[in-house]
Amino acid sequence: MAVPKRRCSNSKSGKRASHFGVKPMKLQTCSQCGTYKPSHVVCPNCGYYQGRTVVEIED
């Protein structure tokens, strides 16, 4: 069974884990109402998705 010869240093494990940080969400504007929303998600403001109204929003 493979076992590491030496303990992995803090800097080495930190370099490896440098890509694990949380990144901010990418937001796009809704083509119907112009509010910001995540891509590939129904607009929470108007219910519009891919050129049509998917969800009826009550005012």
TIRO-2110 file (N, C-alpha, C; in Angstrom, 1 decimal):
// TIRO-2110
0.8, -1.2, 0.0, N, 1, A
0.0, 0.0, 0.0, CA, 1, A
0.9, 1.2, 0.0, C, 1, A
0.5, 2.2, -0.8, N, 2, A
1.3, 3.4, -0.9, CA, 2, A
1.1, 4.4, 0.3, C, 2, A
2.2, 4.8, 0.9, N, 3, A
2.1, 5.7, 2.0, CA, 3, A
3.1, 6.8, 1.8, C, 3, A
2.7, 8.1, 2.1, N, 4, A
3.6, 9.2, 1.9, CA, 4, A
4.8, 9.1, 2.8, C, 4, A
6.0, 9.4, 2.2, N, 5, A
7.2, 9.3, 3.0, CA, 5, A
7.4, 10.4, 4.0, C, 5, A
6.9, 11.6, 3.7, N, 6, A
7.0, 12.7, 4.6, CA, 6, A
5.6, 13.4, 4.7, C, 6, A
5.4, 14.2, 5.7, N, 7, A
4.2, 14.9, 5.9, CA, 7, A
4.1, 16.1, 4.9, C, 7, A
2.9, 16.3, 4.4, N, 8, A
2.7, 17.4, 3.4, CA, 8, A
2.8, 18.7, 4.1, C, 8, A
3.6, 19.7, 3.7, N, 9, A
3.7, 20.9, 4.4, CA, 9, A
2.5, 21.8, 4.2, C, 9, A
2.3, 22.8, 5.1, N, 10, A
1.2, 23.7, 5.0, CA, 10, A
1.1, 24.5, 3.7, C, 10, A
2.3, 24.9, 3.2, N, 11, A
2.3, 25.6, 1.9, CA, 11, A
2.0, 24.7, 0.8, C, 11, A
2.4, 23.5, 0.8, N, 12, A
2.1, 22.6, -0.3, CA, 12, A
0.6, 22.3, -0.4, C, 12, A
0.0, 22.0, 0.8, N, 13, A
-1.5, 21.7, 0.8, CA, 13, A
-2.3, 23.0, 0.5, C, 13, A
-1.7, 24.2, 0.9, N, 14, A
-2.4, 25.4, 0.6, CA, 14, A
-2.4, 25.7, -0.9, C, 14, A
-1.3, 25.4, -1.6, N, 15, A
-1.2, 25.6, -3.0, CA, 15, A
-2.2, 24.7, -3.7, C, 15, A
-2.3, 23.4, -3.2, N, 16, A
-3.2, 22.5, -3.9, CA, 16, A
-4.6, 22.9, -3.7, C, 16, A
-4.9, 23.5, -2.5, N, 17, A
-6.3, 23.9, -2.2, CA, 17, A
-6.6, 25.3, -2.6, C, 17, A
-5.8, 25.9, -3.4, N, 18, A
-6.0, 27.3, -3.8, CA, 18, A
-7.2, 27.5, -4.7, C, 18, A
-7.7, 26.5, -5.4, N, 19, A
-8.8, 26.6, -6.3, CA, 19, A
-10.1, 26.2, -5.6, C, 19, A
-10.1, 25.9, -4.3, N, 20, A
-11.3, 25.5, -3.6, CA, 20, A
-12.1, 26.7, -3.1, C, 20, A
-11.7, 27.9, -3.3, N, 21, A
-12.4, 29.1, -2.7, CA, 21, A
-13.7, 29.3, -3.4, C, 21, A
-14.6, 29.9, -2.7, N, 22, A
-16.0, 30.2, -3.2, CA, 22, A
-15.9, 31.4, -4.1, C, 22, A
-16.4, 31.3, -5.3, N, 23, A
-16.4, 32.4, -6.3, CA, 23, A
-17.8, 33.0, -6.3, C, 23, A
-17.9, 34.3, -6.6, N, 24, A
-19.2, 35.0, -6.7, CA, 24, A
-20.0, 34.4, -7.9, C, 24, A
-21.3, 34.4, -7.8, N, 25, A
-22.2, 33.9, -8.8, CA, 25, A
-22.1, 34.8, -10.1, C, 25, A
-22.2, 34.2, -11.2, N, 26, A
-22.2, 34.9, -12.5, CA, 26, A
-23.7, 35.3, -12.8, C, 26, A
-24.0, 36.5, -12.9, N, 27, A
-25.3, 37.0, -13.1, CA, 27, A
-25.5, 37.6, -14.5, C, 27, A
-26.6, 37.4, -15.1, N, 28, A
-27.0, 37.9, -16.4, CA, 28, A
-28.3, 38.7, -16.3, C, 28, A
-28.5, 39.6, -17.2, N, 29, A
-29.7, 40.4, -17.2, CA, 29, A
-30.8, 39.6, -17.9, C, 29, A
-32.0, 39.7, -17.4, N, 30, A
-33.2, 39.1, -18.0, CA, 30, A
-33.5, 39.8, -19.3, C, 30, A
-33.8, 39.1, -20.4, N, 31, A
-34.1, 39.8, -21.7, CA, 31, A
-35.4, 40.5, -21.7, C, 31, A
-36.3, 40.1, -20.8, N, 32, A
-37.7, 40.6, -20.7, CA, 32, A
-37.7, 41.8, -19.8, C, 32, A
-37.3, 41.7, -18.6, N, 33, A
-37.4, 42.8, -17.6, CA, 33, A
-36.1, 43.5, -17.2, C, 33, A
-35.0, 42.9, -17.5, N, 34, A
-33.7, 43.6, -17.3, CA, 34, A
-33.1, 43.4, -15.9, C, 34, A
-33.8, 42.6, -15.0, N, 35, A
-33.2, 42.4, -13.7, CA, 35, A
-32.1, 41.3, -13.8, C, 35, A
-31.2, 41.3, -12.8, N, 36, A
-30.1, 40.3, -12.8, CA, 36, A
-30.6, 39.0, -12.2, C, 36, A
-30.1, 37.9, -12.9, N, 37, A
-30.5, 36.6, -12.5, CA, 37, A
-29.4, 35.6, -12.9, C, 37, A
-29.3, 34.4, -12.2, N, 38, A
-28.3, 33.4, -12.6, CA, 38, A
-28.7, 32.9, -14.0, C, 38, A
-27.7, 32.5, -14.8, N, 39, A
-28.0, 31.9, -16.1, CA, 39, A
-28.6, 30.6, -16.0, C, 39, A
-29.4, 30.2, -17.0, N, 40, A
-30.2, 29.0, -17.0, CA, 40, A
-31.2, 28.8, -15.9, C, 40, A
-31.7, 29.9, -15.4, N, 41, A
-32.7, 29.9, -14.3, CA, 41, A
-33.9, 30.8, -14.7, C, 41, A
-35.1, 30.4, -14.4, N, 42, A
-36.3, 31.2, -14.6, CA, 42, A
-36.1, 32.5, -13.9, C, 42, A
-36.5, 33.6, -14.5, N, 43, A
-36.3, 35.0, -13.9, CA, 43, A
-37.3, 35.0, -12.7, C, 43, A
-36.8, 35.3, -11.5, N, 44, A
-37.7, 35.4, -10.3, CA, 44, A
-38.7, 36.6, -10.4, C, 44, A
-38.3, 37.6, -11.2, N, 45, A
-39.1, 38.8, -11.2, CA, 45, A
-40.3, 38.7, -12.2, C, 45, A
-40.1, 38.2, -13.4, N, 46, A
-41.2, 38.1, -14.4, CA, 46, A
-41.5, 36.7, -14.8, C, 46, A
-40.8, 35.7, -14.4, N, 47, A
-41.1, 34.3, -14.8, CA, 47, A
-40.7, 33.9, -16.2, C, 47, A
-39.9, 34.7, -16.8, N, 48, A
-39.5, 34.5, -18.2, CA, 48, A
-38.3, 33.6, -18.4, C, 48, A
-38.3, 32.7, -19.3, N, 49, A
-37.1, 31.8, -19.6, CA, 49, A
-37.1, 31.3, -21.0, C, 49, A
-36.0, 31.5, -21.7, N, 50, A
-35.8, 31.1, -23.1, CA, 50, A
-36.9, 31.5, -24.0, C, 50, A
-37.3, 32.8, -24.0, N, 51, A
-38.2, 33.4, -24.9, CA, 51, A
-39.7, 33.2, -24.6, C, 51, A
-40.0, 32.6, -23.5, N, 52, A
-41.4, 32.5, -23.2, CA, 52, A
-41.6, 32.6, -21.7, C, 52, A
-42.9, 32.9, -21.3, N, 53, A
-43.2, 32.9, -19.9, CA, 53, A
-43.5, 31.5, -19.4, C, 53, A
-42.7, 31.1, -18.4, N, 54, A
-42.8, 29.8, -17.9, CA, 54, A
-43.7, 29.8, -16.6, C, 54, A
-43.5, 30.8, -15.8, N, 55, A
-44.1, 30.8, -14.5, CA, 55, A
-44.9, 32.1, -14.4, C, 55, A
-46.2, 32.0, -14.1, N, 56, A
-47.1, 33.1, -13.9, CA, 56, A
-46.8, 33.8, -12.5, C, 56, A
-46.4, 35.1, -12.6, N, 57, A
-46.1, 35.8, -11.3, CA, 57, A
-47.3, 36.6, -10.9, C, 57, A
-47.7, 36.5, -9.7, N, 58, A
-48.8, 37.3, -9.2, CA, 58, A
-48.2, 38.7, -8.7, C, 58, A
-49.0, 39.7, -9.0, N, 59, A
-48.5, 41.1, -8.6, CA, 59, A
-49.1, 41.5, -7.2, C, 59, A
END
